Amino acid sequence: MDRNVGPFDARVRVAAGILLATFVVGSTLGYTTIPLVSDLGAAIIAVVFIIEGTTRRCLLYRALGVDRCPVE
């Protein structure tokens, strides 16, 4: 599968994944709460964001035919 996530989008996904993972750890330790989402669900979303950002491949983009990666 070809890359379909641009470099800026990839950095945003990794940053959002790390931020969400930080909230999950805080919620697990009892410091914060994440409304409407379980800790496990939020952790899975954080991992998906980090993986998509580091590999620069998004299955949803592929299914929708979106390509935000410039020609390298």
N, C-alpha and C positions, 0 to 999 in steps of 0.2 A: 504494500500500500504506500503510495506516495505521500509526502508531507502536504498537508492542506491547512496548516495553522501558521500564520505569520510570526515573525520574531517578537513584535510588540504584544500580540495576543498571547503568545507563549509565556512571556514574562508576567503578564497579568494573571494568567491561570496559575502559575507556580506561586505567585505572591498570595493570591486568594486561597489557594490550597493550604499554604503554610499558616495564614491567618486563621482559617477555619480549623485547622488541626490544633492551633494554640487554644482556641475557644473550647474544643473538645477536651483537651487535657485539663483546662481550668474547670470545665463542667464536671468531669470525672472526679476531680479532687474536691469539688464542692465550692469553688470560688465564684463561679459564674453559672448562669443557666442559659440554655439554648431553647427558646420557645418554639413549640410546634414540631420539633424534630428530635428524634432520639439521638443519643450520643453515638450509637453504632451507625445510624444513617448518615449523620454528619461526618463521621470518620470515613465512611465509604466515599462520600462526595469529595472530601478533601484529597483522598488518595487518587481518585479519578482525575481531579484537576491537576495534581502534581504530575501524574503519568502523562496526561495529554500535553501538558506544557513542556515536559522534558523530551518527549518523543516527537512533538509537533505534529501529532496525528489525532484527528477527532472523528469518531465513527458517525456522530450526528451530522457533522459537516459533509462527510462522504455520502450519507444517505440523502441529504438535501442537495447535493451537487455544488456545495460551496467550496471555493478554493481561495484562501486568503494568503497563500504563500507566494512571495514573488519568485520569479524565475531565477534560479541560482546558476 
